[in-house]
Amino acid sequence: MLNFDQVNFQPQGLVFFALEQAGAQILGFTGPELLHHKFAVADERRVLAGSFNWTRAMHRDHIWIQEDPAAARSFLSEFERLKMQCKSLSALRKTSPRSTSFQQLHQPMWWSLSDFRQRIISGAKIWTSAFTPAHAAVWKQCLQQQRHVLMCKAEMSAFWQQNRYWDETAFRQWMQENAALRGIRLLSAYCLRVRPGDVILAVQPPGRLLGIGIIGSDPEPATLPGAALSRYVPWRRLPENAACSDPTLTASTRALRRYAGSGLRMLEELRSYWEGG
């Protein structure tokens, strides 16, 4: 069982078909969070666990090996729980592996106000994305799945059929070939201007702030109807009374817009809504 991403599943990676032919069962974990466990259980009594990645890379890691049936049962219980969230390779054969970035691997589960401040001071762009009341269900799924989806008329299924994971060079070529496609400018901005580490605000026009997050991945396929792309975004949900004095922040109805105001001033106004910030 391993994370179903472009690092583990790629043409230069392991030949999983050969493992299946040898009798192994390969399962892919599709998230939304990362499968970061590294453990094995043998004969229901030996446990092997540690910080190491099961690769040829050499790091300062540790391995813990214990012969303890009670510990083995605990690890097996976790394995069975995760197994319910995985899919077989045959079920994933037509699914593109998600993009896993360095930022996603090392970012905290819960952003603090100082995290956003540091991002902005370091030069991160700030983007707003509007979720109208008609898209309330979409925003709810974004929160549950820790993602942002781009609602766009453009269709990118042909691109993902040719590219199993994000490739900027391939996207630029695809964009040239589809220059007349409706929504191509929006796709271009989302794919080429929005970068991992940028700050994004979910808004509900005309005046409500829904949440704030940090982009944590490159573009990935989206499964929601009407959505062209998605990205991993750990959201910090804001209370219903969250507001900002800058009307341009929450008035826009665009699916994606660069915020031109003061990000630091905006954060100061959000401080009063920030529990534990």
C-alpha positions as CSV (number, residue, x, y, z in Angstrom):
1,M,0.0,0.0,0.0
2,L,1.5,3.3,-1.0
3,N,0.6,6.9,-1.9
4,F,-0.8,7.2,-5.4
5,D,1.3,10.0,-6.7
6,Q,3.6,10.9,-9.6
7,V,6.7,9.9,-7.6
8,N,5.7,6.3,-6.8
9,F,3.8,5.7,-10.1
10,Q,5.9,6.8,-13.1
11,P,7.4,5.1,-16.2
12,Q,10.8,5.0,-14.4
13,G,9.4,3.6,-11.2
14,L,8.8,0.1,-9.9
15,V,7.2,-2.4,-12.3
16,F,4.1,-3.0,-10.2
17,F,2.6,-5.4,-12.8
18,A,5.5,-7.8,-12.2
19,L,4.8,-7.7,-8.4
20,E,1.2,-8.5,-9.1
21,Q,2.3,-11.4,-11.3
22,A,4.4,-12.6,-8.5
23,G,1.3,-12.7,-6.2
24,A,1.5,-9.3,-4.5
25,Q,-1.5,-7.1,-4.0
26,I,-0.7,-3.4,-4.8
27,L,-3.0,-0.7,-3.4
28,G,-2.9,3.0,-4.1
29,F,-3.9,5.6,-1.4
30,T,-5.6,8.6,-3.1
31,G,-5.9,10.9,-0.2
32,P,-6.8,13.7,0.3
33,E,-4.0,13.6,2.9
34,L,-0.6,11.9,2.3
35,L,0.0,8.3,3.3
36,H,3.2,8.8,5.2
37,H,3.4,5.5,7.1
38,K,6.5,3.4,6.7
39,F,5.9,0.0,8.3
40,A,5.6,-3.7,7.6
41,V,4.2,-6.6,9.6
42,A,5.4,-10.2,9.1
43,D,3.7,-13.4,10.3
44,E,1.4,-11.2,12.6
45,R,4.2,-10.9,15.2
46,R,7.2,-9.0,13.7
47,V,7.0,-5.2,13.2
48,L,9.4,-3.2,11.1
49,A,8.9,0.6,11.3
50,G,11.0,3.8,11.2
51,S,11.7,7.1,9.5
52,F,13.3,5.5,6.4
53,N,11.8,5.7,2.9
54,W,11.9,2.3,1.1
55,T,14.2,3.6,-1.7
56,R,17.9,3.5,-2.6
57,A,18.4,7.0,-1.2
58,M,20.6,7.2,1.8
59,H,19.6,9.5,4.7
60,R,20.0,9.7,8.4
61,D,17.2,7.3,9.2
62,H,16.3,4.8,11.9
63,I,14.6,1.3,11.7
64,W,12.8,-0.2,14.6
65,I,12.3,-4.0,14.5
66,Q,10.3,-5.7,17.2
67,E,8.9,-9.2,17.7
68,D,5.8,-8.4,19.6
69,P,2.4,-9.9,18.7
70,A,0.5,-7.1,20.6
71,A,2.3,-4.4,18.7
72,A,1.8,-6.3,15.4
73,R,-1.9,-6.4,16.0
74,S,-2.0,-2.6,16.5
75,F,-0.1,-2.0,13.2
76,L,-2.3,-4.5,11.4
77,S,-5.4,-2.7,12.7
78,E,-4.1,0.5,11.2
79,F,-3.3,-1.3,8.0
80,E,-6.8,-2.6,7.7
81,R,-8.3,0.8,8.4
82,L,-6.2,2.4,5.7
83,K,-7.0,-0.4,3.3
84,M,-10.6,0.6,3.2
85,Q,-9.5,4.0,1.8
86,C,-7.3,2.5,-1.0
87,K,-8.0,1.2,-4.5
88,S,-6.5,-1.6,-6.5
89,L,-4.2,-0.8,-9.5
90,S,-6.9,-2.1,-11.8
91,A,-9.4,0.4,-10.4
92,L,-6.8,3.2,-10.7
93,R,-5.5,2.2,-14.2
94,K,-7.3,5.2,-15.9
95,T,-6.7,7.6,-13.1
96,S,-3.7,10.1,-13.2
97,P,-1.5,10.0,-10.1
98,R,-1.8,13.1,-8.1
99,S,1.1,15.6,-7.9
100,T,2.9,15.6,-4.6
101,S,5.1,18.6,-3.9
102,F,7.9,19.2,-1.5
103,Q,5.7,21.9,0.2
104,Q,3.0,19.4,0.7
105,L,5.4,16.9,2.4
106,H,6.7,19.4,4.9
107,Q,3.8,21.9,5.6
108,P,2.0,21.9,8.9
109,M,-1.5,20.6,9.3
110,W,-2.8,23.8,10.7
111,W,-1.6,27.2,9.5
112,S,-1.0,30.0,12.0
113,L,-1.3,33.7,11.3
114,S,2.5,34.0,11.4
115,D,2.7,31.3,8.6
116,F,0.7,33.4,6.3
117,R,2.5,36.6,7.2
118,Q,5.9,34.9,6.5
119,R,4.7,33.7,3.1
120,I,3.5,37.2,2.1
121,I,6.7,38.8,3.4
122,S,8.7,36.3,1.4
123,G,6.9,37.4,-1.8
124,A,4.0,34.9,-2.2
125,K,1.2,36.1,-4.4
126,I,-2.3,36.4,-2.9
127,W,-5.2,35.1,-5.0
128,T,-9.0,35.2,-4.5
129,S,-11.4,32.6,-5.7
130,A,-15.1,33.2,-5.6
131,F,-17.6,30.6,-4.5
132,T,-21.1,31.9,-5.1
133,P,-24.1,30.5,-3.1
134,A,-24.7,28.2,-6.1
135,H,-21.3,26.7,-5.5
136,A,-21.8,26.2,-1.8
137,A,-21.6,22.4,-2.2
138,V,-18.3,22.8,-4.1
139,W,-16.8,24.8,-1.3
140,K,-18.0,22.2,1.2
141,Q,-16.1,19.5,-0.7
142,C,-13.0,21.7,-1.0
143,L,-13.0,21.9,2.8
144,Q,-13.6,18.2,3.3
145,Q,-10.9,17.2,0.8
146,Q,-8.5,20.0,1.5
147,R,-8.4,21.1,-2.1
148,H,-9.2,24.0,-4.3
149,V,-11.0,23.4,-7.6
150,L,-11.1,25.7,-10.5
151,M,-14.6,26.1,-12.0
152,C,-13.9,26.7,-15.7
153,K,-15.6,26.1,-19.1
154,A,-12.4,24.6,-20.5
155,E,-12.0,20.9,-20.8
156,M,-8.6,19.3,-20.1
157,S,-9.3,15.6,-20.3
158,A,-7.3,15.3,-23.5
159,F,-4.3,16.8,-21.7
160,W,-4.5,14.4,-18.8
161,Q,-4.9,11.4,-21.1
162,Q,-1.6,12.3,-22.7
163,N,0.2,13.3,-19.4
164,R,-0.3,11.2,-16.3
165,Y,1.0,13.9,-14.1
166,W,1.7,17.7,-14.3
167,D,4.2,18.8,-16.9
168,E,4.5,22.5,-17.5
169,T,6.3,22.1,-20.9
170,A,3.6,19.8,-22.1
171,F,0.9,22.2,-20.9
172,R,2.4,25.1,-22.7
173,Q,2.4,23.1,-25.9
174,W,-1.2,22.0,-25.3
175,M,-2.2,25.6,-24.7
176,Q,-0.7,26.7,-28.0
177,E,-2.7,23.9,-29.8
178,N,-5.9,25.0,-28.0
179,A,-5.5,28.8,-28.1
180,A,-9.1,29.2,-29.2
181,L,-10.5,27.2,-26.3
182,R,-13.0,29.0,-24.2
183,G,-11.4,29.6,-20.8
184,I,-7.8,29.1,-21.9
185,R,-6.7,32.4,-20.3
186,L,-8.1,31.3,-17.0
187,L,-6.4,27.9,-17.2
188,S,-3.1,29.6,-18.2
189,A,-3.2,31.9,-15.1
190,Y,-4.1,29.0,-12.8
191,C,-1.3,26.7,-14.1
192,L,1.5,29.2,-14.9
193,R,1.0,32.1,-12.5
194,V,-0.3,30.4,-9.4
195,R,2.6,28.7,-7.7
196,P,2.9,26.3,-4.7
197,G,3.4,28.5,-1.6
198,D,1.0,31.2,-2.8
199,V,-1.8,32.3,-0.5
200,I,-5.4,31.8,-1.7
201,L,-8.6,33.3,-0.2
202,A,-12.0,31.7,-0.8
203,V,-14.7,34.4,-0.9
204,Q,-18.5,34.5,-1.3
205,P,-19.5,37.7,-3.0
206,P,-20.6,40.3,-2.2
207,G,-18.9,40.5,1.2
208,R,-18.0,37.2,2.9
209,L,-14.6,35.5,3.5
210,L,-14.9,31.7,3.6
211,G,-11.4,30.5,4.2
212,I,-7.7,31.1,3.6
213,G,-5.1,28.6,2.6
214,I,-1.7,28.0,1.0
215,I,-1.3,26.3,-2.4
216,G,0.4,23.0,-1.7
217,S,0.7,21.3,-5.1
218,D,1.0,21.7,-8.8
219,P,-2.2,21.5,-10.9
220,E,-4.0,18.1,-10.8
221,P,-7.1,16.7,-12.5
222,A,-10.5,17.6,-11.0
223,T,-13.3,15.1,-10.6
224,L,-16.2,17.6,-9.9
225,P,-18.5,18.5,-12.8
226,G,-17.6,21.9,-14.2
227,A,-14.2,21.9,-12.6
228,A,-11.2,21.9,-14.9
229,L,-8.3,21.5,-12.4
230,S,-7.6,21.2,-8.7
231,R,-4.8,21.8,-6.2
232,Y,-4.0,20.6,-2.8
233,V,-4.8,23.4,-0.3
234,P,-5.0,23.0,3.5
235,W,-7.7,25.4,4.3
236,R,-8.2,27.5,7.5
237,R,-11.9,28.0,7.6
238,L,-13.1,31.4,8.7
239,P,-16.2,32.1,10.8
240,E,-19.4,33.4,9.2
241,N,-18.8,37.0,10.4
242,A,-15.3,37.2,9.0
243,A,-15.0,40.4,6.9
244,C,-12.4,42.8,5.6
245,S,-12.6,46.6,5.0
246,D,-11.3,46.3,1.5
247,P,-14.4,45.8,-0.7
248,T,-12.3,44.6,-3.7
249,L,-11.4,41.5,-1.7
250,T,-14.9,40.0,-1.4
251,A,-16.8,41.7,-4.2
252,S,-15.2,39.8,-7.2
253,T,-17.2,37.0,-8.7
254,R,-14.2,35.6,-10.7
255,A,-13.0,32.0,-10.3
256,L,-9.5,33.4,-9.9
257,R,-8.2,36.9,-9.3
258,R,-4.9,38.4,-8.1
259,Y,-5.4,40.5,-5.0
260,A,-3.8,43.9,-5.4
261,G,-4.4,45.2,-1.8
262,S,-2.2,44.9,1.2
263,G,-1.9,41.3,2.4
264,L,-0.4,42.2,5.7
265,R,-3.2,44.7,6.4
266,M,-5.7,42.0,5.5
267,L,-4.2,39.6,7.9
268,E,-4.3,42.1,10.7
269,E,-8.0,42.5,10.2
270,L,-8.4,38.7,10.3
271,R,-6.6,38.5,13.6
272,S,-9.7,38.9,15.7
273,Y,-11.3,35.9,13.9
274,W,-8.2,33.7,14.4
275,E,-8.7,31.2,17.2
276,G,-5.3,30.4,18.7
277,G,-3.5,32.5,16.1
